[in-house]
């Protein structure tokens, strides 16, 4: 089986498993934040500038561990920004060098704000689980700090993003330890200020990528407590696909 055929099999699984459940189960924190882009920006400022920079890195002298400098080159690429929010894609690698940027969000408020903030982008209101794009419509899909807000398993999200991505999927996501005090503390904090449906461990995200036949080509943990997972997912090589056939 060729690499292309192997990817087609996974795409058929993606189509079969996608359902319109993006609106299901938004909790109070999500309803408040996603309908108010200004409040969302204030929350981001408090977390990133006050808590991370001033408290953890400043007062407690913790290493800020910024996102690695060696990031995927998006120059000249067709990029899909999934779950764009108001368009402030600052938690991951910059996407401004892309040749074309298409962005979408489930929230109409965020989609309108994103379009206003980036008039040169193609922006629409859409469902991450059912994208209106052909296979390989983009070179790269990026998803920054949003996976925990999708009320389905990560595998289904990655299946749909991999379907429309010809080269790779870039993800930044806050992860939690599999056990211990820090896991409990992070889950309580996230529940209070961010909502979310499921906060993944690094191992869970590896398993999700492997389950759709893709691989984690590179990854790093950054942030003051090394809780932000930055990863590039790539499709299987033709050689590996032929060996599995």
Secondary structure, 3 states (H helix, E strand, C coil): CCHHHHHHHHHHHHHHHCCCCCCCCCCHHHHHHHCCHHHHHHHHHHHHHHHHHHHHHHHCCCCCCCCCCCCCCCCCCEEEEECCCCCCCCCCCCCCCCCEEEEEECCHHHHHHHHHHCCCCEEEECCCCCCCCCCCCEEEEEEECCHHHCCCCHHHHHHHHHHHEEEEEEEEEECCCCCCHHHHHHHHHHHHHCCCCCCCCHHHHHHHHHHCCCEEEEEEEECCCCCEEEEEEECCCHHHHHHHC
